[in-house]
Amino acid sequence: MVNDLKKGLKIFFPIFFIAILLGTTTVKGDYNVAVGNTFKYDVVKSSWDITFGTNTSKGTGFNFKGVKYPVGTQFTVEVTAVSPTSSVDWDMTVGTETESGSNNLFDIIGIAFSLFLPVIFASGLSGSWNQTEIDLGPYIFDLFFVEPVSFSDFFYELSNETYVTESMSDTNFEFNNVYGAFDNSSTIAIFEWHFDISYTNSDANFGGIYTFKLAFDKNTGQVKGQYFTFDYAGTVDGETFNYKFTQLVEDENYNMPGVGFIPGFEWFVTLPVLVLLGSIVVIVRRRK
C-alpha cells in the first residue's frame, strides 16, 4: 500500500517539497498558548455520502472513539503541554470521552495529505465495506493549533494559483478552475483553496470540486475555524465511486466568513479534488 501511494502521489512532489521545506526550516514564530488553556468548538456541519459499487452509506454527524455524535455537538480542547517553537499537546473531550493528540509543524504535510482522503478511503474500501462504521459519519479533522509564521509562509506559497497549476503537470488532468487566497491583514488569518478538476485515462474517468478553508489567530496559533467540502463522482477501473463530504468546525465565539460562496465558482457541495489525482492508488492496487 505504501509503495502504491508513493506512485500515486509522485506528481505532487513540488507541493510536498515546499511543505517539508517550510515545516523543517522556518521556525520563526511561536505557538503562543499555555497549559490549561481550554477552547470550545461547535460542529456546525459534518456529513458524508458514499457509494462504492453496489454499496452506499449516508452518515450525518461525526465519529469519535466509535460513538456517533450529532451535528450541533460542542467539544472542548485543553492544552496539556507546549513547546513554543515546535508543538502543542492537547486533550479533546466529547461528552465523557477524551482523546489526546498534538499539533506540530508536520501538520503542514497533513493538510497536503488531506487532499487525498477520498482516494485513500476508496483504496480501503476495495478490500471490504464496513456499513456500521461508515454510518457513524466522518471523524473530526483534528487541527486545532498552527505555528503562525511557518503556516503563513506555507499558505502564501499555496495561494499562488499559477504555482499550483504548473506543479500539477500530468497531462491526464484538466484544471477547469483554480482559486487560492490568503488574507493575513487582520488578527484572524484565513486561507482558502478551491479546485475544479477532471481526470481521464483508460482505467478511470472522474471529476470533482474540492474546497478547504482555515482561519487561525495569528497571535496564539489557535485554529478558529476549518471547513472542508468535497464532491467527487466517476468510475475507477469499472467501479462506481461517489464521495461527498462536508465539515465545518468553529470556535464557539467565531463564525467562518464566506462559507458556501467561492469567488469565480458556482454554489456547490464539494470534495478534495487533488484527492482525485491520487485515484491512481486504486487503479494500481486493482491491477496487481
C-alpha positions in Angstrom: 0.0 0.0 0.0 2.8 2.4 0.9 4.5 1.8 -2.4 1.3 2.3 -4.4 0.6 5.5 -2.5 4.1 6.8 -3.4 3.4 6.0 -7.1 0.1 7.8 -7.0 1.4 10.9 -5.3 4.7 11.3 -7.2 3.2 14.1 -9.4 2.7 16.1 -6.2 6.4 16.3 -5.4 6.7 20.1 -5.8 4.0 20.8 -3.3 5.2 18.2 -0.8 8.7 19.5 -1.2 7.6 23.0 -0.3 5.7 21.7 2.6 8.6 19.8 4.0 11.0 22.6 3.4 8.8 25.1 5.3 7.9 22.7 8.0 11.5 21.9 8.9 13.3 25.2 8.3 11.1 28.2 9.0 10.8 28.0 12.8 10.5 31.7 13.3 7.4 32.1 15.5 5.6 30.6 18.4 2.6 28.5 19.4 1.5 31.2 21.9 -0.8 29.2 24.2 -0.4 28.0 27.7 -1.0 24.7 29.6 -4.6 24.7 30.9 -6.0 26.9 28.1 -9.3 25.5 27.1 -11.2 26.1 23.8 -14.7 25.1 22.9 -15.7 24.2 19.3 -19.0 23.7 17.7 -19.6 21.1 15.0 -21.7 23.1 12.6 -21.7 20.7 9.7 -20.5 17.2 9.3 -21.7 14.6 6.9 -20.7 12.3 4.0 -22.5 10.4 1.3 -20.5 7.5 -0.1 -21.2 5.0 -2.9 -18.7 2.2 -3.8 -20.0 -0.3 -6.4 -23.4 -1.6 -5.1 -22.8 -0.3 -1.5 -24.0 3.1 -0.3 -24.0 5.0 3.0 -25.1 8.4 4.3 -23.6 9.4 7.6 -24.6 12.7 9.4 -22.8 13.8 12.5 -19.3 12.6 13.4 -17.5 9.6 14.8 -15.5 10.0 18.0 -14.0 6.8 19.5 -16.6 4.6 17.9 -19.6 6.7 19.1 -21.9 8.7 16.7 -22.5 12.4 17.7 -25.0 14.7 16.0 -24.3 17.9 14.2 -24.5 20.7 16.8 -22.4 18.9 19.4 -19.8 21.0 21.2 -16.5 19.6 22.3 -13.5 21.0 24.2 -9.8 21.1 23.5 -7.5 21.6 26.5 -3.8 22.4 26.2 -1.7 19.9 28.1 1.8 20.8 27.0 3.5 23.4 24.9 6.9 23.5 23.2 6.6 27.1 21.8 8.5 26.6 18.5 7.5 23.0 17.7 4.3 21.6 19.1 1.1 21.8 21.3 -0.3 18.7 23.1 -4.0 18.7 23.8 -6.9 16.6 25.1 -10.1 16.6 23.0 -13.2 15.8 25.0 -16.6 15.0 23.6 -19.2 14.1 26.2 -17.5 11.8 28.6 -14.9 10.6 26.2 -11.4 12.1 25.9 -8.6 11.6 23.3 -5.1 13.0 23.4 -3.2 14.4 20.4 -0.8 17.1 19.3 -0.2 19.6 16.6 3.2 20.5 15.2 4.9 21.7 12.1 4.3 18.4 10.3 0.6 19.3 10.2 1.6 21.2 7.1 2.2 17.8 5.5 -1.1 16.6 7.0 -3.0 19.4 5.2 -1.5 18.3 1.9 -2.4 14.6 2.5 -6.0 15.6 3.4 -6.4 16.4 -0.3 -6.1 12.7 -1.0 -8.7 11.5 1.6 -11.3 10.1 -0.8 -8.7 8.1 -2.7 -7.2 6.7 0.4 -10.7 5.9 1.5 -11.6 4.2 -1.8 -8.4 2.1 -1.6 -9.5 0.8 1.8 -13.0 0.0 0.5 -11.6 -2.1 -2.3 -11.0 -4.8 0.3 -14.1 -4.5 2.5 -17.1 -2.4 3.2 -18.0 -1.7 6.9 -21.5 -0.3 6.8 -21.7 0.2 10.5 -18.5 2.3 10.8 -19.3 4.4 7.7 -22.8 5.1 9.0 -21.3 6.7 12.1 -20.1 9.6 9.9 -16.6 11.1 9.4 -14.0 11.9 12.0 -13.1 15.5 13.0 -10.0 16.8 11.3 -8.1 17.5 14.5 -6.0 20.5 13.5 -6.5 22.9 16.5 -3.2 24.8 16.6 -0.8 26.1 13.9 2.5 27.8 14.2 1.6 31.2 12.8 4.8 32.2 10.9 5.6 28.8 9.3 2.0 28.2 8.3 1.7 31.7 6.9 4.7 31.1 4.7 3.2 27.8 3.6 -0.2 29.4 2.8 1.4 32.2 0.9 3.0 29.6 -1.4 -0.2 27.6 -1.9 -2.4 30.6 -2.6 -0.4 31.2 -5.8 -2.7 29.8 -8.5 0.0 29.7 -11.2 2.3 27.7 -8.9 -0.3 25.2 -8.1 -1.4 24.7 -11.7 2.1 24.4 -13.0 3.0 21.9 -10.2 0.2 19.6 -11.4 1.8 18.8 -14.8 0.2 15.3 -15.6 -1.4 15.5 -19.0 -4.4 13.3 -17.9 -5.6 16.1 -15.6 -7.6 19.1 -16.7 -7.8 22.2 -14.5 -11.1 23.8 -15.2 -10.9 26.3 -12.3 -8.3 27.0 -9.6 -8.6 29.5 -6.8 -6.3 30.2 -3.9 -6.2 33.1 -1.4 -4.6 34.0 1.9 -5.8 37.0 3.8 -3.3 37.9 6.5 -4.4 41.5 7.0 -6.2 41.1 10.4 -5.7 39.3 13.7 -7.5 36.2 12.2 -5.8 35.0 9.0 -7.8 33.0 6.5 -6.5 30.6 3.8 -8.8 29.3 1.0 -8.1 26.7 -1.6 -10.6 25.6 -4.3 -10.2 23.3 -7.3 -12.4 22.0 -10.2 -10.5 19.2 -11.9 -11.2 16.3 -14.2 -9.2 13.2 -14.9 -9.4 10.7 -17.8 -7.4 7.6 -18.8 -8.1 4.1 -19.9 -9.0 3.0 -16.4 -10.7 6.0 -14.8 -13.0 8.8 -15.7 -14.0 11.2 -12.9 -14.1 14.8 -11.9 -15.0 16.9 -8.9 -14.6 20.0 -6.8 -12.6 20.5 -3.6 -12.6 23.2 -1.0 -10.5 23.8 2.1 -10.7 26.9 4.3 -8.8 27.5 7.5 -8.9 30.5 9.9 -6.4 30.9 12.7 -5.4 33.5 15.3 -2.0 35.0 14.3 -1.1 35.8 17.9 -1.8 32.5 19.6 -1.9 30.0 16.7 -5.3 28.7 17.7 -7.4 27.5 14.8 -10.7 29.5 14.9 -12.5 27.5 12.1 -11.9 24.9 9.5 -14.1 23.9 6.5 -13.9 21.0 4.1 -16.3 20.2 1.3 -15.7 17.6 -1.5 -17.9 16.3 -4.3 -16.3 13.6 -6.4 -18.0 11.4 -8.9 -17.0 8.9 -11.6 -15.6 5.4 -12.1 -12.3 3.8 -11.3 -11.5 0.5 -13.1 -15.2 -0.1 -13.8 -16.4 0.5 -10.2 -18.6 3.5 -9.3 -17.2 5.6 -6.5 -19.0 8.8 -5.4 -17.8 10.7 -2.3 -19.5 13.8 -0.9 -18.2 15.3 2.3 -18.9 18.5 4.2 -17.5 19.5 7.6 -17.5 22.9 9.3 -16.0 23.2 12.8 -15.8 26.6 14.5 -14.6 28.1 17.8 -17.8 28.9 19.8 -17.0 32.6 19.5 -16.2 32.7 15.8 -18.2 32.4 12.6 -16.3 31.5 9.4 -16.9 34.2 6.8 -18.0 33.4 3.3 -18.6 29.6 3.8 -20.7 28.4 0.8 -19.7 31.1 -1.7 -16.4 31.0 -3.6 -15.3 33.8 -6.0 -15.4 32.5 -9.6 -17.3 29.4 -8.7 -21.0 28.5 -8.6 -22.7 27.4 -5.4 -21.9 23.8 -4.7 -21.2 20.9 -2.4 -17.6 20.0 -2.8 -14.7 17.4 -2.4 -10.9 17.4 -2.3 -10.1 17.2 -6.0 -6.4 16.8 -5.6 -7.5 13.7 -3.8 -8.8 12.6 -7.1 -5.3 12.9 -8.5 -4.4 10.1 -6.1 -7.0 7.8 -7.6 -4.1 6.1 -9.3 -3.7 4.4 -5.9 -6.9 2.4 -6.5 -6.1 1.7 -10.1 -2.6 0.4 -9.3 -3.9 -1.8 -6.5 -6.5 -3.5 -8.6 -4.1 -4.3 -11.4 -1.9 -6.3 -9.0 
